[in-house]
């Protein structure tokens, strides 16, 4: 899971760098270049958020699997559930 966190942080750093470049390009009146860098800032930020979502799903599945193991380890007696 640490690998996913590291990759997510790396992609956020890429997004921040692209946004910084976009601001510089706007100051230089290079609007096409700024639009390009803005697009990639959003692209990297979304990729980071998808990794973060994956991290949440992985941790949720692990806790669900643990719960399922705890339930399956219990023994149920048929005599506890009479048939009416």
MMTF fields as JSON, N, C-alpha, C and O atoms, coordinates in Angstrom:
{
  "mmtfVersion": "1.0.0",
  "mmtfProducer": "UNKNOWN",
  "numBonds": 335,
  "numAtoms": 336,
  "numGroups": 84,
  "numChains": 1,
  "numModels": 1,
  "chainsPerModel": [1],
  "groupsPerChain": [84],
  "chainIdList": ["A"],
  "bondAtomList": [4, 2, 8, 6, 12, 10, 16, 14, 20, 18, 24, 22, 28, 26, 32, 30, 36, 34, 40, 38, 44, 42, 48, 46, 52, 50, 56, 54, 60, 58, 64, 62, 68, 66, 72, 70, 76, 74, 80, 78, 84, 82, 88, 86, 92, 90, 96, 94, 100, 98, 104, 102, 108, 106, 112, 110, 116, 114, 120, 118, 124, 122, 128, 126, 132, 130, 136, 134, 140, 138, 144, 142, 148, 146, 152, 150, 156, 154, 160, 158, 164, 162, 168, 166, 172, 170, 176, 174, 180, 178, 184, 182, 188, 186, 192, 190, 196, 194, 200, 198, 204, 202, 208, 206, 212, 210, 216, 214, 220, 218, 224, 222, 228, 226, 232, 230, 236, 234, 240, 238, 244, 242, 248, 246, 252, 250, 256, 254, 260, 258, 264, 262, 268, 266, 272, 270, 276, 274, 280, 278, 284, 282, 288, 286, 292, 290, 296, 294, 300, 298, 304, 302, 308, 306, 312, 310, 316, 314, 320, 318, 324, 322, 328, 326, 332, 330],
  "bondOrderList": [1, 1, 1, 1, 1, 1, 1, 1, 1, 1, 1, 1, 1, 1, 1, 1, 1, 1, 1, 1, 1, 1, 1, 1, 1, 1, 1, 1, 1, 1, 1, 1, 1, 1, 1, 1, 1, 1, 1, 1, 1, 1, 1, 1, 1, 1, 1, 1, 1, 1, 1, 1, 1, 1, 1, 1, 1, 1, 1, 1, 1, 1, 1, 1, 1, 1, 1, 1, 1, 1, 1, 1, 1, 1, 1, 1, 1, 1, 1, 1, 1, 1, 1],
  "groupList": [{"groupName": "UNK", "atomNameList": ["N", "CA", "C", "O"], "elementList": ["N", "C", "C", "O"], "formalChargeList": [0, 0, 0, 0], "bondAtomList": [1, 0, 2, 1, 3, 2], "bondOrderList": [1, 1, 2], "singleLetterCode": "X", "chemCompType": "L-PEPTIDE LINKING"}],
  "groupTypeList": [0, 0, 0, 0, 0, 0, 0, 0, 0, 0, 0, 0, 0, 0, 0, 0, 0, 0, 0, 0, 0, 0, 0, 0, 0, 0, 0, 0, 0, 0, 0, 0, 0, 0, 0, 0, 0, 0, 0, 0, 0, 0, 0, 0, 0, 0, 0, 0, 0, 0, 0, 0, 0, 0, 0, 0, 0, 0, 0, 0, 0, 0, 0, 0, 0, 0, 0, 0, 0, 0, 0, 0, 0, 0, 0, 0, 0, 0, 0, 0, 0, 0, 0, 0],
  "groupIdList": [1, 2, 3, 4, 5, 6, 7, 8, 9, 10, 11, 12, 13, 14, 15, 16, 17, 18, 19, 20, 21, 22, 23, 24, 25, 26, 27, 28, 29, 30, 31, 32, 33, 34, 35, 36, 37, 38, 39, 40, 41, 42, 43, 44, 45, 46, 47, 48, 49, 50, 51, 52, 53, 54, 55, 56, 57, 58, 59, 60, 61, 62, 63, 64, 65, 66, 67, 68, 69, 70, 71, 72, 73, 74, 75, 76, 77, 78, 79, 80, 81, 82, 83, 84],
  "secStructList": [7, 2, 2, 2, 2, 2, 2, 2, 2, 2, 2, 2, 2, 2, 2, 2, 2, 2, 2, 2, 2, 2, 2, 2, 2, 2, 2, 6, 6, 7, 2, 2, 2, 2, 2, 2, 2, 2, 2, 2, 2, 2, 2, 2, 2, 2, 2, 2, 2, 2, 2, 2, 2, 2, 2, 2, 2, 2, 2, 2, 2, 2, 2, 2, 2, 2, 2, 2, 2, 2, 2, 2, 6, 1, 7, 7, 7, 4, 4, 4, 1, 7, 7, 7],
  "xCoordList": [0.812, 0.0, 0.864, 0.447, 2.044, 2.93, 3.301, 3.443, 3.459, 3.779, 2.689, 2.99, 1.436, 0.32, 0.349, 0.123, 0.627, 0.718, 1.846, 1.679, 2.989, 4.134, 3.824, 4.151, 3.191, 2.85, 1.827, 1.925, 0.859, -0.152, 0.508, 0.204, 1.406, 2.118, 2.965, 3.027, 3.614, 4.434, 3.578, 3.984, 2.398, 1.531, 0.991, 0.792, 0.753, 0.34, 1.48, 1.241, 2.706, 3.861, 3.959, 4.267, 3.696, 3.698, 2.618, 2.853, 1.447, 0.346, 0.716, 0.45, 1.323, 1.73, 2.779, 2.738, 3.718, 4.747, 4.114, 4.481, 3.167, 2.483, 1.696, 1.665, 1.068, 0.31, 1.229, 0.898, 2.372, 3.369, 3.838, 3.963, 4.092, 4.504, 3.399, 3.669, 2.148, 1.018, 0.941, 0.699, 1.144, 1.112, 2.215, 1.999, 3.396, 4.512, 4.206, 4.527, 3.588, 3.246, 2.161, 2.174, 1.229, 0.215, 0.886, 0.549, 1.837, 2.562, 3.32, 3.482, 3.787, 4.52, 3.562, 4.004, 2.255, 1.203, 1.243, 0.86, 1.711, 1.685, 0.48, 0.598, -0.674, -1.92, -2.105, -2.697, -1.605, -1.686, -0.833, -1.264, 0.364, 1.244, 0.653, 0.755, 0.031, -0.606, -1.776, -1.975, -2.551, -3.668, -3.143, -3.725, -2.047, -1.447, -0.992, -1.296, -0.271, 0.217, -0.946, -0.892, -1.995, -3.18, -3.855, -4.27, -3.961, -4.549, -3.775, -4.375, -2.454, -1.653, -1.682, -1.535, -1.867, -2.022, -3.272, -3.249, -4.367, -5.606, -5.432, -5.881, -4.784, -4.549, -3.811, -4.233, -2.706, -1.919, -2.683, -2.588, -3.432, -4.216, -5.29, -5.532, -5.929, -6.955, -6.329, -6.899, -5.177, -4.506, -4.15, -4.247, -3.741, -3.44, -4.695, -4.662, -5.796, -7.031, -7.518, -8.078, -7.316, -7.703, -6.848, -7.347, -5.57, -4.714, -5.159, -5.153, -5.546, -6.013, -7.288, -7.471, -8.172, -9.402, -9.057, -9.682, -8.071, -7.621, -7.114, -7.389, -6.383, -5.865, -7.01, -6.948, -8.051, -9.209, -9.893, -10.269, -10.058, -10.707, -9.913, -10.483, -8.602, -7.744, -7.873, -8.02, -7.818, -7.915, -9.306, -9.446, -10.342, -11.704, -11.879, -12.489, -11.342, -11.454, -10.737, -11.211, -9.593, -8.853, -9.64, -9.685, -10.263, -11.038, -12.292, -12.728, -12.878, -14.044, -13.651, -14.392, -12.495, -12.021, -11.778, -12.076, -11.245, -11.022, -12.351, -12.477, -13.347, -14.671, -15.279, -15.876, -15.131, -15.674, -15.003, -15.669, -13.697, -12.997, -13.504, -13.673, -13.744, -14.233, -15.617, -15.909, -16.457, -17.805, -17.733, -18.417, -16.908, -16.847, -16.195, -16.39, -15.43, -14.786, -15.746, -15.453, -16.873, -17.863, -18.578, -18.759, -18.974, -19.738, -21.196, -21.516, -22.063, -23.496, -24.108, -23.794, -24.95, -25.627, -27.036, -27.748, -27.413, -28.749, -29.811, -30.902, -29.504, -30.49, -30.837, -31.884, -29.971, -30.255, -31.294, -31.84, -31.563, -32.494, -33.599, -33.542, -34.601, -35.654, -36.484, -36.729, -36.901, -37.751, -39.2, -39.644, -39.92, -41.319, -42.25, -43.459],
  "yCoordList": [-1.187, 0.0, 1.262, 2.299, 1.177, 2.348, 2.744, 3.929, 1.75, 2.021, 2.882, 3.802, 2.583, 3.351, 4.78, 5.724, 4.947, 6.294, 7.084, 8.258, 6.442, 7.118, 7.552, 8.667, 6.659, 6.979, 8.119, 9.007, 8.09, 9.151, 10.495, 11.502, 10.508, 11.748, 12.242, 13.444, 11.332, 11.705, 12.381, 13.381, 11.825, 12.4, 13.762, 14.628, 13.967, 15.292, 16.293, 17.436, 15.867, 16.737, 17.109, 18.252, 16.135, 16.422, 17.448, 18.371, 17.287, 18.222, 19.627, 20.605, 19.724, 21.031, 21.682, 22.892, 20.891, 21.421, 21.919, 22.983, 21.16, 21.575, 22.861, 23.733, 22.979, 24.189, 25.397, 26.494, 25.191, 26.265, 26.709, 27.905, 25.75, 26.073, 26.82, 27.757, 26.397, 27.064, 28.532, 29.402, 28.805, 30.198, 31.029, 32.181, 30.433, 31.143, 31.409, 32.476, 30.439, 30.606, 31.66, 32.378, 31.765, 32.826, 34.186, 35.114, 34.312, 35.572, 35.942, 37.122, 34.923, 35.141, 35.267, 35.373, 35.254, 35.353, 34.206, 34.375, 33.047, 31.83, 31.017, 30.116, 31.356, 30.768, 29.315, 28.515, 28.981, 27.578, 26.691, 25.615, 27.147, 26.398, 26.292, 25.251, 27.383, 27.382, 26.4, 25.695, 26.357, 25.413, 23.984, 23.12, 23.736, 22.4, 21.988, 20.884, 22.863, 22.549, 22.408, 21.575, 23.212, 23.102, 21.754, 21.108, 21.338, 20.024, 18.933, 18.068, 18.971, 17.928, 18.036, 17.027, 19.236, 19.371, 18.625, 17.905, 18.803, 18.105, 16.601, 15.8, 16.226, 14.815, 14.111, 13.047, 14.71, 14.083, 14.079, 13.118, 15.136, 15.188, 14.095, 13.458, 13.887, 12.838, 11.446, 10.572, 11.247, 9.954, 9.701, 8.573, 10.752, 10.622, 10.261, 9.396, 10.928, 10.645, 9.224, 8.593, 8.71, 7.333, 6.342, 5.317, 6.653, 5.797, 5.839, 4.818, 7.024, 7.157, 6.351, 5.708, 6.39, 5.598, 4.107, 3.346, 3.696, 2.3, 1.927, 0.835, 2.828, 2.591, 2.38, 1.483, 3.192, 3.052, 1.717, 1.027, 1.346, 0.074, -1.11, -2.068, -1.042, -2.138, -2.28, -3.392, -1.168, -1.254, -1.684, -2.389, -1.275, -1.687, -3.182, -3.881, -3.662, -5.09, -5.926, -6.995, -5.44, -6.194, -6.276, -7.331, -5.172, -5.215, -6.067, -6.735, -6.051, -6.901, -8.37, -9.209, -8.674, -10.058, -10.535, -11.68, -9.664, -10.013, -10.273, -11.231, -9.427, -9.624, -10.937, -11.662, -11.248, -12.491, -13.692, -14.683, -13.618, -14.72, -14.876, -15.995, -13.761, -13.834, -14.465, -15.246, -14.137, -14.713, -16.195, -17.005, -16.56, -17.967, -18.856, -20.072, -18.273, -19.085, -19.44, -20.323, -18.769, -19.088, -20.383, -20.707, -21.106, -22.338, -22.09, -21.505, -22.534, -22.393, -23.776, -24.706, -23.888, -25.159, -25.085, -24.097, -26.128, -26.188, -26.155, -25.624, -26.712, -26.756, -25.356, -25.163, -24.385, -22.999, -22.345, -21.297, -22.936, -22.364, -23.388, -24.073, -23.5, -24.498, -24.207, -23.048, -25.23, -25.093, -25.044, -25.922, -24.037, -23.889, -24.716, -24.714],
  "zCoordList": [0.0, 0.0, 0.0, -0.515, 0.566, 0.58, -0.843, -1.144, -1.721, -3.122, -3.767, -4.528, -3.465, -4.033, -3.51, -4.268, -2.21, -1.626, -2.272, -2.602, -2.45, -3.06, -4.492, -4.899, -5.247, -6.63, -6.683, -7.529, -5.787, -5.736, -5.422, -6.061, -4.442, -4.094, -5.255, -5.511, -5.955, -7.106, -8.182, -8.774, -8.424, -9.454, -9.037, -9.889, -7.76, -7.283, -7.491, -7.882, -7.234, -7.473, -8.953, -9.291, -9.835, -11.272, -11.607, -12.387, -11.022, -11.266, -10.806, -11.505, -9.642, -9.126, -10.017, -10.241, -10.526, -11.43, -12.727, -13.225, -13.276, -14.505, -14.277, -15.145, -13.124, -12.81, -12.669, -13.118, -12.052, -11.921, -13.312, -13.578, -14.185, -15.558, -16.3, -17.052, -16.083, -16.746, -16.333, -17.169, -15.059, -14.578, -15.226, -15.603, -15.352, -15.992, -17.468, -17.993, -18.127, -19.542, -19.735, -20.735, -18.803, -18.879, -18.755, -19.49, -17.83, -17.66, -18.925, -19.237, -19.659, -20.904, -22.101, -23.245, -21.829, -22.843, -23.863, -25.02, -23.413, -24.233, -23.771, -22.941, -24.324, -23.843, -24.285, -23.56, -25.457, -25.885, -24.984, -24.567, -24.692, -23.793, -22.397, -21.747, -21.937, -20.615, -20.586, -19.597, -21.673, -21.742, -21.708, -21.052, -22.41, -22.424, -21.026, -20.573, -20.351, -19.008, -18.025, -17.12, -18.196, -17.336, -17.528, -16.566, -18.796, -19.099, -18.365, -17.727, -18.45, -17.802, -16.279, -15.59, -15.747, -14.293, -13.843, -12.845, -14.587, -14.263, -14.467, -13.647, -15.557, -15.876, -14.738, -14.283, -14.281, -13.213, -11.884, -11.121, -11.608, -10.374, -10.366, -9.34, -11.518, -11.6, -11.458, -10.806, -12.059, -11.915, -10.454, -9.971, -9.76, -8.335, -7.548, -6.673, -7.866, -7.13, -7.395, -6.499, -8.601, -8.898, -8.103, -7.639, -7.953, -7.125, -5.673, -4.985, -5.209, -3.839, -3.638, -2.605, -4.643, -4.579, -4.53, -3.79, -5.312, -5.297, -3.911, -3.415, -3.296, -1.945, -0.968, -0.127, -1.068, -0.192, -0.437, 0.511, -1.718, -2.042, -1.514, -0.991, -1.653, -1.18, 0.336, 0.845, 1.053, 2.514, 2.945, 3.944, 2.215, 2.53, 2.294, 3.103, 1.187, 0.889, 1.924, 2.307, 2.379, 3.391, 4.685, 5.318, 5.086, 6.323, 6.134, 7.07, 4.931, 4.648, 4.68, 5.193, 4.134, 4.127, 5.56, 5.897, 6.386, 7.788, 8.477, 9.239, 8.216, 8.808, 8.344, 9.14, 7.057, 6.519, 7.179, 7.478, 7.407, 8.082, 9.517, 10.001, 10.187, 11.564, 11.615, 12.521, 10.664, 10.629, 10.296, 10.922, 9.309, 8.896, 9.952, 9.936, 10.865, 11.893, 13.028, 13.833, 13.095, 14.129, 13.772, 12.598, 14.788, 14.544, 14.883, 15.918, 14.014, 14.213, 14.38, 13.637, 15.33, 15.57, 14.989, 15.166, 14.309, 13.711, 14.809, 14.599, 15.962, 17.049, 17.556, 18.174, 17.299, 17.694, 16.792, 17.136, 15.675, 14.697, 14.404, 13.383, 15.282, 15.074, 13.823, 13.49, 13.158, 11.984, 12.462, 13.201, 12.047, 12.496, 11.651, 11.882]
}
